[in-house]
Amino acid sequence: MNYQVHASAIIDEGAQIGDGSRVWHFVHVCAGARIGKGVSLGQNVFVGNNVLIGDNCKIQNNVSVYDNVTLENGVFCGPSMVFTNVYNPRSLIERKNEYRDTLVKKGATLGANCTIVCGVTIGEFAFVGAGAVINKDVPAYALMVGVPARQIGWMSEFGDQLDLPLAGEGSAPCIHTGARYVLRNNVLSKESVS
C-alpha cells in the first residue's frame, strides 16, 4: 500500500487507490471505486462503486461521489458540494437502473456547497462558484454562478477571471502566467506556445 489511510477510514476490498493518495478521517471507499495517484479524500468523503477519480484530484470534507460520476485529472471538489445520480428520486420507487452519468473534465473546480445535477458534463478548467446549481452542460473555462447557474465569465487554467466577453470573439492573457486565451465562435481555448 503506497497511500495513507486514517485508522477511522473504511476501504472495501477491491477498491483501487493510486500511489501517494491520502484518505482522511471517516472516509468510505466502496469496492468498485478506482482512484488515481496523488488524490486527497477529506474527512467524511464517500466514494461509490461505479466511480472513477483521476490523478491529483482534491475532494474536500463531506463530499459524496456517487455511482456514475467520473472525475478526470486535477478536479477540485469543494467542501460539502453535492453530486446526484438519479434525476427524479423517490424513496418508494427503485431507480438504480436510471442512474445518469456525470463527467467532470480535467482541472475543473466545483466550489463549496455547489450541486451538480446528474447527467451533465463540466468542461475542462471550468469554475463553478460556491452554492451554484449546475443543471446543464458547462463549457470549458466557463465561470458559473447562481441558482440555476449561469455563465458570468471565463477562467484561466491558473484560476483567474479573464477579461473577455461572454460571447463573440476576443483574446486575453492570464495575469499570473501570461498564457493567452482565445475566444472564437463562443468557445474558449488556450493558445499553444510555439
N, CA, C and O of each residue as an XYZ file, in Angstrom:
776
protein
N       0.856     -1.185      0.000
C       0.000      0.000      0.000
C       0.896      1.241      0.000
O       1.639      1.468      0.955
N       0.831      2.039     -1.061
C       1.645      3.240     -1.177
C       0.806      4.502     -1.059
O       1.060      5.495     -1.741
N      -0.187      4.458     -0.195
C      -1.017      5.632      0.085
C      -1.326      5.654      1.581
O      -1.176      4.641      2.265
N      -1.758      6.810      2.085
C      -2.020      6.966      3.516
C      -3.509      6.823      3.799
O      -4.342      7.376      3.081
N      -3.836      6.078      4.850
C      -5.229      5.884      5.251
C      -5.351      6.099      6.749
O      -4.631      5.475      7.528
N      -6.260      6.980      7.158
C      -6.514      7.177      8.584
C      -7.188      5.927      9.157
O      -7.922      5.235      8.452
N      -6.939      5.645     10.424
C      -7.462      4.433     11.062
C      -8.988      4.367     11.042
O      -9.550      3.272     11.083
N      -9.669      5.507     10.980
C     -11.137      5.506     11.003
C     -11.757      5.302      9.622
O     -12.973      5.144      9.515
N     -10.948      5.303      8.572
C     -11.467      5.152      7.207
C     -11.790      3.690      6.915
O     -11.190      2.778      7.483
N     -12.757      3.489      6.010
C     -13.134      2.147      5.563
C     -12.855      2.056      4.070
O     -13.438      2.791      3.273
N     -11.952      1.143      3.696
C     -11.645      0.887      2.289
C     -12.100     -0.535      1.996
O     -11.486     -1.492      2.465
N     -13.176     -0.680      1.222
C     -13.675     -2.015      0.918
C     -12.691     -2.776      0.037
O     -12.023     -2.194     -0.819
N     -12.614     -4.077      0.259
C     -11.711     -4.918     -0.523
C     -12.066     -4.823     -2.000
O     -13.227     -4.955     -2.387
N     -11.043     -4.593     -2.814
C     -11.235     -4.458     -4.255
C     -11.099     -3.032     -4.748
O     -10.864     -2.813     -5.936
N     -11.241     -2.059     -3.863
C     -11.072     -0.652     -4.257
C      -9.634     -0.435     -4.716
O      -8.699     -0.985     -4.134
N      -9.464      0.365     -5.758
C      -8.132      0.674     -6.275
C      -7.796      2.120     -5.939
O      -8.539      3.035     -6.293
N      -6.680      2.321     -5.259
C      -6.241      3.665     -4.856
C      -4.789      3.828     -5.262
O      -3.945      2.993     -4.938
N      -4.503      4.919     -5.981
C      -3.172      5.150     -6.518
C      -2.148      5.609     -5.503
O      -2.482      6.063     -4.409
N      -0.896      5.479     -5.894
C       0.230      5.873     -5.053
C       0.133      7.342     -4.634
O      -0.290      8.203     -5.405
N       0.532      7.596     -3.402
C       0.617      8.961     -2.907
C      -0.713      9.586     -2.530
O      -0.757     10.760     -2.164
N      -1.798      8.826     -2.610
C      -3.107      9.373     -2.223
C      -3.229      9.398     -0.707
O      -2.537      8.666      0.000
N      -4.127     10.259     -0.221
C      -4.357     10.413      1.213
C      -5.850     10.267      1.497
O      -6.677     10.948      0.891
N      -6.183      9.370      2.426
C      -7.567      9.074      2.783
C      -7.731      9.452      4.250
O      -7.144      8.818      5.126
N      -8.523     10.476      4.516
C      -8.603     11.052      5.859
C      -9.721     10.426      6.695
O     -10.280      9.395      6.323
N     -10.042     11.057      7.826
C     -10.970     10.539      8.838
C     -12.345     10.208      8.260
O     -12.905     10.984      7.486
N     -12.877      9.059      8.641
C     -14.268      8.660      8.394
C     -14.637      8.578      6.913
O     -15.806      8.726      6.558
N     -13.659      8.346      6.056
C     -13.911      8.156      4.622
C     -14.380      6.722      4.395
O     -13.945      5.801      5.086
N     -15.277      6.540      3.416
C     -15.674      5.188      2.992
C     -15.500      5.101      1.480
O     -16.125      5.849      0.728
N     -14.645      4.182      1.047
C     -14.415      3.925     -0.372
C     -14.969      2.538     -0.683
O     -14.527      1.547     -0.102
N     -15.937      2.465     -1.600
C     -16.567      1.190     -1.950
C     -15.652      0.342     -2.833
O     -14.694      0.841     -3.424
N     -15.969     -0.942     -2.908
C     -15.097     -1.940     -3.537
C     -14.797     -1.667     -4.999
O     -13.692     -1.959     -5.457
N     -15.745     -1.116     -5.747
C     -15.543     -0.924     -7.177
C     -14.898      0.386     -7.569
O     -14.656      0.623     -8.752
N     -14.615      1.243     -6.601
C     -14.052      2.570     -6.892
C     -12.646      2.460     -7.451
O     -11.865      1.606     -7.033
N     -12.330      3.335     -8.404
C     -10.974      3.422     -8.957
C     -10.486      4.853     -8.762
O     -11.042      5.792     -9.332
N      -9.451      5.007     -7.958
C      -8.941      6.320     -7.551
C      -7.491      6.426     -7.986
O      -6.699      5.511     -7.760
N      -7.147      7.543     -8.608
C      -5.820      7.737     -9.167
C      -4.752      8.060     -8.143
O      -4.943      7.895     -6.939
N      -3.616      8.525     -8.655
C      -2.455      8.864     -7.840
C      -2.580     10.280     -7.296
O      -3.152     11.157     -7.942
N      -2.036     10.493     -6.098
C      -1.955     11.826     -5.533
C      -3.294     12.461     -5.218
O      -3.412     13.686     -5.230
N      -4.312     11.648     -4.934
C      -5.657     12.140     -4.635
C      -5.790     12.371     -3.137
O      -5.256     11.606     -2.334
N      -6.501     13.423     -2.766
C      -6.806     13.680     -1.359
C      -8.304     13.536     -1.147
O      -9.101     14.228     -1.780
N      -8.684     12.623     -0.244
C     -10.082     12.444      0.141
C     -10.237     12.968      1.559
O      -9.761     12.342      2.505
N     -10.898     14.107      1.716
C     -11.036     14.764      3.013
C     -11.962     14.022      3.956
O     -12.537     12.992      3.606
N     -12.093     14.559      5.147
C     -12.906     13.936      6.191
C     -14.336     13.707      5.727
O     -14.947     14.588      5.122
N     -14.871     12.513      6.013
C     -16.268     12.162      5.771
C     -16.631     12.110      4.293
O     -17.774     12.395      3.934
N     -15.689     11.755      3.431
C     -15.962     11.580      1.996
C     -16.458     10.153      1.763
O     -15.968      9.204      2.376
N     -17.441     10.018      0.865
C     -17.934      8.719      0.425
C     -17.655      8.585     -1.065
O     -17.911      9.514     -1.831
N     -17.128      7.425     -1.484
C     -16.864      7.156     -2.898
C     -17.574      5.860     -3.271
O     -17.281      4.804     -2.710
N     -18.509      5.939     -4.217
C     -19.320      4.799     -4.617
C     -18.554      3.776     -5.440
O     -17.367      3.940     -5.720
N     -19.266      2.706     -5.826
C     -18.664      1.599     -6.579
C     -18.311      1.962     -8.007
O     -17.192      1.705     -8.452
N     -19.236      2.551     -8.724
C     -19.027      2.859    -10.141
C     -18.532      4.295    -10.280
O     -19.190      5.137    -10.892
N     -17.364      4.558     -9.703
C     -16.779      5.893     -9.671
C     -15.341      5.800    -10.152
O     -14.602      4.888     -9.781
N     -14.961      6.752    -10.980
C     -13.576      6.868    -11.437
C     -13.080      8.258    -11.067
O     -13.673      9.260    -11.465
N     -11.993      8.319    -10.305
C     -11.386      9.584     -9.885
C      -9.964      9.608    -10.425
O      -9.162      8.729    -10.107
N      -9.648     10.607    -11.236
C      -8.335     10.708    -11.854
C      -7.254     11.142    -10.886
O      -7.513     11.360     -9.702
N      -6.045     11.267    -11.398
C      -4.887     11.671    -10.600
C      -5.029     13.108    -10.100
O      -5.642     13.955    -10.750
N      -4.449     13.355     -8.934
C      -4.293     14.700     -8.364
C      -5.600     15.438     -8.141
O      -5.632     16.667     -8.206
N      -6.681     14.709     -7.878
C      -7.945     15.354     -7.507
C      -7.934     15.657     -6.017
O      -7.304     14.951     -5.230
N      -8.644     16.721     -5.640
C      -8.806     17.072     -4.229
C     -10.301     17.092     -3.933
O     -11.048     17.898     -4.487
N     -10.721     16.193     -3.053
C     -12.130     16.110     -2.672
C     -12.207     16.493     -1.203
O     -11.761     15.750     -0.329
N     -12.771     17.651     -0.947
C     -12.767     18.215      0.402
C     -13.810     17.541      1.289
O     -14.540     16.659      0.835
N     -13.879     17.955      2.548
C     -14.726     17.324      3.557
C     -16.194     17.260      3.139
O     -16.717     18.165      2.489
N     -16.842     16.159      3.534
C     -18.291     15.978      3.421
C     -18.810     15.923      1.999
O     -19.906     16.412      1.725
N     -18.043     15.335      1.082
C     -18.490     15.170     -0.303
C     -18.757     13.690     -0.555
O     -17.944     12.835     -0.204
N     -19.915     13.392     -1.172
C     -20.234     12.037     -1.593
C     -20.141     11.963     -3.109
O     -20.856     12.670     -3.818
N     -19.258     11.104     -3.600
C     -19.099     10.904     -5.040
C     -19.850      9.612     -5.368
O     -19.335      8.510     -5.177
N     -21.071      9.771     -5.862
C     -21.957      8.630     -6.071
C     -21.673      7.911     -7.382
O     -20.926      8.403     -8.228
N     -22.286      6.727     -7.538
C     -22.126      5.926     -8.756
C     -22.399      6.757     -9.999
O     -23.246      7.650    -10.004
N     -21.652      6.435    -11.061
C     -21.780      7.042    -12.382
C     -21.180      8.442    -12.460
O     -21.488      9.195    -13.383
N     -20.324      8.799    -11.498
C     -19.587     10.065    -11.560
C     -18.146      9.751    -11.952
O     -17.511      8.864    -11.380
N     -17.642     10.497    -12.940
C     -16.246     10.397    -13.350
C     -15.587     11.751    -13.192
O     -16.080     12.753    -13.709
N     -14.474     11.783    -12.480
C     -13.667     12.987    -12.326
C     -12.354     12.750    -13.049
O     -11.616     11.825    -12.710
N     -12.056     13.578    -14.045
C     -10.767     13.465    -14.721
C      -9.670     14.035    -13.827
O      -9.952     14.460    -12.706
N      -8.431     14.053    -14.301
C      -7.295     14.511    -13.504
C      -7.461     15.949    -13.040
O      -7.973     16.800    -13.768
N      -7.017     16.204    -11.812
C      -6.915     17.564    -11.304
C      -8.218     18.260    -10.990
O      -8.264     19.490    -10.999
N      -9.282     17.523    -10.713
C     -10.567     18.142    -10.352
C     -10.551     18.498     -8.872
O     -10.059     17.732     -8.044
N     -11.097     19.676     -8.548
C     -11.243     20.133     -7.161
C     -12.718     20.124     -6.800
O     -13.534     20.761     -7.466
N     -13.060     19.389     -5.730
C     -14.432     19.354     -5.212
C     -14.429     20.037     -3.851
O     -13.868     19.515     -2.889
N     -15.060     21.209     -3.774
C     -15.062     21.992     -2.545
C     -15.879     21.352     -1.433
O     -16.662     20.436     -1.681
N     -15.696     21.838     -0.197
C     -16.372     21.253      0.956
C     -17.886     21.202      0.780
O     -18.512     22.181      0.375
N     -18.460     20.050      1.090
C     -19.908     19.834      1.122
C     -20.619     20.050     -0.204
O     -21.834     20.248     -0.224
N     -19.878     20.017     -1.328
C     -20.562     20.078     -2.627
C     -21.270     18.747     -2.851
O     -20.949     17.747     -2.209
N     -22.244     18.742     -3.775
C     -23.137     17.597     -3.922
C     -23.187     17.104     -5.363
O     -23.358     17.890     -6.295
N     -23.035     15.786     -5.534
C     -23.347     15.119     -6.796
C     -24.661     14.377     -6.619
O     -24.971     13.912     -5.523
N     -25.438     14.266     -7.701
C     -26.610     13.383     -7.689
C     -26.401     12.347     -8.785
O     -25.538     12.513     -9.647
N     -27.196     11.272     -8.751
C     -27.101     10.310     -9.850
C     -28.462      9.840    -10.357
O     -28.531      9.095    -11.335
N     -29.529     10.258     -9.715
C     -30.888      9.996    -10.183
C     -31.570     11.342    -10.366
O     -31.524     12.192     -9.477
N     -32.205     11.539    -11.522
C     -32.790     12.845    -11.836
C     -34.065     13.127    -11.050
O     -34.291     14.260    -10.626
N     -34.895     12.117    -10.850
C     -36.173     12.318    -10.162
C     -36.370     11.260     -9.069
O     -37.231     10.390     -9.202
N     -35.582     11.327     -7.995
C     -35.618     10.275     -6.984
C     -36.913     10.248     -6.177
O     -37.514     11.284     -5.891
N     -37.316      9.048     -5.826
C     -38.410      8.812     -4.880
C     -37.976      7.673     -3.968
O     -37.412      6.683     -4.434
N     -38.229      7.804     -2.700
C     -37.859      6.763     -1.760
C     -38.600      5.463     -2.041
O     -38.047      4.382     -1.837
N     -39.836      5.549     -2.503
C     -40.658      4.358     -2.705
C     -40.518      3.745     -4.095
O     -41.120      2.706     -4.366
N     -39.742      4.361     -4.978
C     -39.561      3.860     -6.345
C     -38.080      3.532     -6.556
O     -37.219      4.396     -6.388
N     -37.790      2.288     -6.923
C     -36.420      1.865     -7.193
C     -35.973      2.431     -8.537
O     -36.622      2.179     -9.552
N     -34.874      3.194     -8.565
C     -34.412      3.824     -9.803
C     -32.922      3.600    -10.052
O     -32.303      4.386    -10.769
N     -32.335      2.563     -9.486
C     -30.905      2.323     -9.685
C     -30.561      2.058    -11.148
O     -29.415      2.257    -11.553
N     -31.523      1.616    -11.941
C     -31.263      1.393    -13.370
C     -31.416      2.678    -14.175
O     -31.296      2.655    -15.400
N     -31.679      3.794    -13.507
C     -31.850      5.079    -14.182
C     -30.728      6.072    -13.861
O     -30.849      7.262    -14.153
N     -29.634      5.581    -13.257
C     -28.522      6.479    -12.948
C     -28.069      7.186    -14.222
O     -27.986      6.574    -15.287
N     -27.779      8.479    -14.102
C     -27.261      9.258    -15.231
C     -25.789      9.553    -15.002
O     -25.368      9.856    -13.885
N     -25.012      9.460    -16.075
C     -23.570      9.700    -15.992
C     -23.271     11.190    -15.839
O     -23.887     12.034    -16.491
N     -22.325     11.489    -14.974
C     -21.815     12.844    -14.807
C     -20.315     12.801    -15.053
O     -19.609     11.963    -14.492
N     -19.829     13.711    -15.897
C     -18.405     13.786    -16.235
C     -17.882     15.177    -15.892
O     -18.410     16.188    -16.355
N     -16.835     15.208    -15.071
C     -16.167     16.459    -14.738
C     -14.773     16.371    -15.348
O     -13.958     15.539    -14.950
N     -14.514     17.235    -16.312
C     -13.272     17.138    -17.079
C     -12.085     17.768    -16.348
O     -12.235     18.453    -15.336
N     -10.919     17.510    -16.897
C      -9.620     17.877    -16.322
C      -9.595     19.315    -15.787
O      -9.993     20.261    -16.467
N      -9.111     19.444    -14.540
C      -8.808     20.746    -13.969
C      -9.992     21.575    -13.513
O      -9.803     22.704    -13.060
N     -11.215     21.053    -13.617
C     -12.393     21.833    -13.218
C     -12.429     22.029    -11.705
O     -11.909     21.212    -10.945
N     -13.054     23.131    -11.283
C     -13.262     23.434     -9.867
C     -14.753     23.467     -9.587
O     -15.517     24.129    -10.289
N     -15.159     22.740     -8.546
C     -16.551     22.725     -8.097
C     -16.563     23.324     -6.695
O     -16.108     22.692     -5.742
N     -17.083     24.541     -6.569
C     -16.991     25.297     -5.331
C     -17.801     24.710     -4.185
O     -18.669     23.861     -4.388
N     -17.504     25.174     -2.985
C     -18.160     24.697     -1.770
C     -19.674     24.800     -1.904
O     -20.200     25.798     -2.395
N     -20.361     23.761     -1.462
C     -21.828     23.714     -1.411
C     -22.525     23.809     -2.765
O     -23.740     24.005     -2.804
N     -21.805     23.679     -3.866
C     -22.499     23.660     -5.152
C     -23.164     22.300     -5.331
O     -22.812     21.334     -4.654
N     -24.128     22.232     -6.246
C     -24.834     20.985     -6.559
C     -24.702     20.714     -8.044
O     -24.947     21.593     -8.871
N     -24.310     19.484     -8.381
C     -24.185     19.060     -9.771
C     -25.309     18.057    -10.035
O     -25.245     16.915     -9.581
N     -26.342     18.491    -10.773
C     -27.445     17.595    -11.110
C     -26.936     16.589    -12.137
O     -26.234     16.957    -13.079
N     -27.287     15.334    -11.955
C     -26.727     14.253    -12.761
C     -27.027     14.414    -14.251
O     -27.996     15.058    -14.654
N     -26.146     13.796    -15.051
C     -26.332     13.777    -16.491
C     -25.649     14.904    -17.234
O     -25.890     15.081    -18.428
N     -24.798     15.678    -16.559
C     -24.130     16.810    -17.207
C     -22.650     16.523    -17.395
O     -22.079     15.635    -16.762
N     -22.044     17.307    -18.290
C     -20.597     17.319    -18.472
C     -20.095     18.711    -18.135
O     -20.625     19.707    -18.627
N     -19.079     18.775    -17.302
C     -18.455     20.040    -16.931
C     -17.110     20.084    -17.635
O     -16.268     19.210    -17.432
N     -16.907     21.108    -18.468
C     -15.745     21.204    -19.328
C     -14.440     21.415    -18.586
O     -14.419     21.742    -17.399
N     -13.346     21.219    -19.317
C     -12.010     21.388    -18.750
C     -11.828     22.780    -18.152
O     -12.186     23.789    -18.761
N     -11.269     22.809    -16.958
C     -10.904     24.036    -16.246
C     -12.088     24.983    -16.025
O     -11.893     26.168    -15.755
N     -13.322     24.457    -16.141
C     -14.487     25.267    -15.767
C     -14.416     25.557    -14.274
O     -13.747     24.849    -13.520
N     -15.114     26.604    -13.862
C     -15.091     27.032    -12.466
C     -16.523     27.264    -12.013
O     -17.180     28.202    -12.466
N     -17.011     26.402    -11.110
C     -18.367     26.503    -10.582
C     -18.280     27.169     -9.219
O     -17.641     26.645     -8.307
N     -18.918     28.319     -9.080
C     -18.858     29.086     -7.841
C     -19.568     28.399     -6.682
O     -20.395     27.509     -6.884
N     -19.236     28.820     -5.473
C     -19.838     28.268     -4.262
C     -21.355     28.421     -4.310
O     -21.871     29.489     -4.640
N     -22.060     27.346     -3.978
C     -23.513     27.380     -3.881
C     -24.265     27.306     -5.193
O     -25.496     27.287     -5.183
N     -23.573     27.263     -6.326
C     -24.248     27.218     -7.630
C     -24.929     25.868     -7.832
O     -24.528     24.864     -7.243
N     -25.962     25.855     -8.671
C     -26.641     24.614     -9.038
C     -26.494     24.422    -10.541
O     -27.031     25.192    -11.337
N     -25.749     23.373    -10.917
C     -25.492     23.069    -12.326
C     -26.523     22.051    -12.797
O     -26.588     20.938    -12.276
N     -27.339     22.442    -13.799
C     -28.345     21.523    -14.329
C     -28.247     21.356    -15.843
O     -29.149     20.809    -16.477
N     -27.129     21.839    -16.419
C     -26.879     21.636    -17.847
C     -25.371     21.628    -18.065
O     -24.606     22.001    -17.176
N     -24.949     21.204    -19.250
C     -23.520     21.128    -19.555
C     -22.849     22.488    -19.404
O     -23.459     23.527    -19.651
N     -21.585     22.464    -18.995
C     -20.803     23.673    -18.766
C     -19.628     23.681    -19.738
O     -18.892     22.697    -19.811
N     -19.433     24.772    -20.490
C     -18.302     24.832    -21.426
C     -16.950     24.851    -20.713
O     -16.859     25.232    -19.545
N     -15.921     24.442    -21.413
C     -14.561     24.544    -20.889
C     -14.262     25.993    -20.514
O     -14.645     26.913    -21.238
N     -13.589     26.198    -19.404
C     -13.128     27.502    -18.899
C     -14.250     28.434    -18.435
O     -13.966     29.568    -18.049
N     -15.512     27.998    -18.458
C     -16.630     28.869    -18.074
C     -16.645     29.110    -16.568
O     -16.335     28.214    -15.783
N     -17.008     30.331    -16.172
C     -17.241     30.691    -14.774
C     -18.747     30.718    -14.560
O     -19.456     31.521    -15.167
N     -19.230     29.830    -13.690
C     -20.669     29.633    -13.476
C     -21.038     29.984    -12.039
O     -20.356     29.571    -11.101
N     -22.125     30.753    -11.865
C     -22.615     31.093    -10.530
C     -24.133     31.096    -10.529
O     -24.761     31.196    -11.583
N     -24.721     30.986     -9.341
C     -26.154     31.184     -9.182
C     -26.981     29.914     -9.182
O     -26.477     28.802     -9.345
N     -28.305     30.136     -8.987
C     -29.281     29.052     -8.905
C     -30.471     29.400     -9.787
O     -31.211     30.323     -9.447
N     -30.694     28.710    -10.903
C     -29.745     27.783    -11.512
C     -28.531     28.554    -12.026
O     -28.593     29.766    -12.233
N     -27.436     27.840    -12.227
C     -26.186     28.512    -12.593
C     -26.277     29.134    -13.981
O     -26.920     28.603    -14.886
N     -25.615     30.271    -14.114
C     -25.478     30.945    -15.409
C     -24.024     31.347    -15.556
O     -23.324     31.552    -14.564
N     -23.577     31.457    -16.779
C     -22.186     31.828    -17.022
C     -22.032     33.337    -16.900
O     -22.807     34.104    -17.472
N     -21.008     33.754    -16.137
C     -20.742     35.195    -15.989
C     -19.358     35.580    -16.486
O     -18.995     36.756    -16.455
N     -18.579     34.603    -16.946
C     -17.242     34.934    -17.419
C     -16.474     33.696    -17.805
O     -17.030     32.609    -17.960
N     -15.154     33.895    -17.960
C     -14.211     32.852    -18.344
C     -13.047     32.833    -17.363
O     -12.643     33.878    -16.852
N     -12.506     31.636    -17.097
C     -11.400     31.483    -16.154
C     -10.184     30.883    -16.844
O     -10.307     30.058    -17.749
N      -9.005     31.312    -16.399
C      -7.763     30.706    -16.903
C      -7.515     29.387    -16.178
O      -8.164     29.090    -15.175
N      -6.584     28.610    -16.684
C      -6.207     27.363    -16.013
C      -5.610     27.639    -14.638
O      -5.688     26.793    -13.748
N      -5.019     28.806    -14.460
C      -4.443     29.200    -13.175
C      -5.536     29.490    -12.145
O      -5.325     29.326    -10.943
N      -6.709     29.922    -12.629
C      -7.816     30.243    -11.738
C      -8.119     31.716    -11.637
O      -8.722     32.152    -10.656
N      -7.713     32.506    -12.633
C      -8.027     33.929    -12.677
C      -9.125     34.186    -13.694
O      -9.181     33.540    -14.740
N     -10.009     35.147    -13.373
C     -11.031     35.515    -14.344
C     -10.369     36.293    -15.477
O      -9.561     37.192    -15.241
N     -10.722     35.934    -16.705
C     -10.145     36.564    -17.897
C     -11.013     37.734    -18.347
O     -12.236     37.707    -18.207
N     -10.367     38.755    -18.886
C     -11.062     39.938    -19.379
C     -11.532     39.677    -20.811
O     -10.909     40.113    -21.779
N     -12.652     38.952    -20.917
C     -13.208     38.563    -22.211
C     -14.723     38.710    -22.185
O     -15.337     38.590    -21.124
N     -15.335     38.968    -23.341
C     -16.800     38.979    -23.396
C     -17.338     37.556    -23.228
O     -16.619     36.585    -23.462
N     -18.606     37.436    -22.820
C     -19.208     36.106    -22.694
C     -19.335     35.417    -24.040
O     -19.196     34.197    -24.134
N     -19.597     36.189    -25.078
C     -19.804     35.611    -26.402
C     -19.035     36.423    -27.430
O     -18.595     37.543    -27.169
N     -18.888     35.831    -28.594
C     -18.224     36.541    -29.679
C     -16.773     36.131    -29.818
O     -16.426     34.952    -29.746
N     -15.928     37.144    -30.022
C     -14.508     36.903    -30.291
C     -13.659     37.744    -29.339
O     -14.113     38.767    -28.826
N     -12.434     37.305    -29.112
C     -11.508     38.090    -28.301
C     -10.351     37.238    -27.835
O     -10.325     36.025    -28.039
N      -9.392     37.896    -27.203
C      -8.285     37.181    -26.587
C      -7.824     37.958    -25.366
O      -7.985     39.176    -25.286
N      -7.245     37.227    -24.414
C      -6.774     37.847    -23.181
C      -5.700     36.968    -22.562
O      -5.723     35.748    -22.723
N      -4.744     37.593    -21.843
C      -3.735     36.800    -21.134
C      -4.186     36.499    -19.707
O      -5.008     37.214    -19.133
N      -3.632     35.432    -19.153
C      -3.759     35.184    -17.721
C      -2.746     36.102    -17.039
O      -1.571     36.102    -17.406
N      -3.183     36.879    -16.058
C      -2.279     37.857    -15.442
C      -1.159     37.195    -14.644
O      -0.131     37.825    -14.397
N      -1.337     35.940    -14.236
C      -0.298     35.262    -13.456
C       0.696     34.486    -14.296
O       1.876     34.416    -13.952
N       0.236     33.901    -15.398
C       1.121     33.023    -16.165
C       1.509     33.600    -17.521
O       2.487     33.166    -18.129
N       0.733     34.588    -17.997
C       0.983     35.153    -19.316
C       0.423     34.318    -20.445
O       0.480     34.730    -21.604
N      -0.125     33.139    -20.128
C      -0.733     32.304    -21.174
C      -1.883     33.084    -21.822
O      -2.623     33.795    -21.142
N      -2.020     32.940    -23.133
C      -3.055     33.655    -23.874
C      -4.223     32.728    -24.171
O      -4.047     31.577    -24.569
N      -5.423     33.266    -23.965
C      -6.665     32.538    -24.216
C      -7.416     33.241    -25.334
O      -7.482     34.470    -25.381
N      -7.985     32.438    -26.241
C      -8.649     32.990    -27.433
C     -10.089     32.503    -27.456
O     -10.365     31.311    -27.323
N     -11.008     33.460    -27.629
C     -12.435     33.170    -27.751
C     -12.825     33.289    -29.216
O     -12.723     34.361    -29.812
N     -13.277     32.164    -29.796
C     -13.736     32.128    -31.189
C     -15.035     31.353    -31.241
O     -15.125     30.242    -30.719
N     -16.050     31.940    -31.876
C     -17.341     31.268    -32.015
C     -17.873     30.780    -30.658
O     -18.431     29.688    -30.552
N     -17.692     31.602    -29.639
C     -18.181     31.328    -28.275
C     -17.500     30.126    -27.613
O     -18.039     29.552    -26.667
N     -16.319     29.746    -28.107
C     -15.547     28.650    -27.497
C     -14.182     29.208    -27.119
O     -13.491     29.803    -27.946
N     -13.799     29.009    -25.855
C     -12.524     29.497    -25.363
C     -11.486     28.385    -25.411
O     -11.767     27.246    -25.039
N     -10.276     28.723    -25.873
C      -9.182     27.767    -25.868
C      -7.907     28.477    -25.456
O      -7.768     29.691    -25.611
N      -6.980     27.692    -24.926
C      -5.678     28.223    -24.560
C      -4.792     28.124    -25.779
O      -4.681     27.067    -26.401
N      -4.157     29.242    -26.117
C      -3.302     29.284    -27.308
C      -2.033     28.496    -27.020
O      -1.408     28.660    -25.972
N      -1.667     27.651    -27.952
C      -0.446     26.869    -27.758
C       0.776     27.758    -28.014
O       0.752     28.644    -28.868
N       1.823     27.501    -27.266
C       3.067     28.257    -27.424
C       3.921     27.531    -28.428
O       4.152     26.327    -28.308
N       4.407     28.286    -29.454
C       5.240     27.629    -30.480
C       6.709     27.837    -30.239
O       7.536     27.350    -31.009
